[in-house]
């Protein structure tokens, strides 16, 4: 999942972290009885609003897919 957050230029950001509780699952995973789901490869291009320079390792790569200064995606070049 991608979760966007704009850079702040003044003031402060307060984050709220919510933890789900499922002791049966966590207990099983801790002992290797349940395989932890691997992160699935992303299909398609993410929305530019959800890209975060601070949190996405592929930020620079994904930003190349957009027209600079806009939220529009670049048109892919077709090779014949």
N, C-alpha and C positions, 0 to 999 in steps of 0.2 A: 504494500500500500504506500502511496505517497501522500504526504500531508504538507501542504504549503504553508509558509509563514513569511510574510513580507519583512524585509529588514526594517528596523525602527531607527528613526533619526533623532528622536527625543523621547523622554519619558522612560517607562520600563514595561517589560512584558511579564505577565504572570501566567504560568502554565498550570493547568489542572490535569493531574494524572489519575486515572481511574483504573484500578486493578480488579479484574474479574476473579472470583474465587471458585475454584473447582478442586477441592482437596483430593478427590478420588483420581482425577486425571493427573494432577501434579504429583501425587504420590506414586502413581504407576510410571510416569515418565522419569521420575528421579531414579527408579530402579531399573530402567531400561525395558519395561514391559510394554510401553507404548512408544512407537517411533514418532519423533517430532517431525512435523510436516516441513519439508523443504520449501523455501521461497520459490514460487513459480516465476518463470521468465515472463517479463512483461510483453504483452502483445500490443503492437501499435505504438503510437506516439502519445505520451502523456499530455494533459492540458498544461500549457505554460504556467498557469496560475499555481499549479501544484508542484512546480520545480523549486527546489530550495538550494541555493549555493552552499548554505551551511550544513545541510543534511543529506544531500544526494551526491554520491561519489561520481555519478555519471552526468552531473549538471552541465559541464562544458560541452560534452558530446551531444546531449539532448537539446541544448540551446542552439546548436548549429542547424537544427531542423526548423527553426522559426525565422521569419523575416525580422531583422533587427528593429527594435522600437515598437513592435506590434505583437499581438497574440496570434497572428496568422501563421499557419504552417507554410513552409516553402513547398512549391510544386516539385515533385520528384522529376528528375530528368529521365526521359524515356530513351532507351538505346535500341536502335533497330538494326 
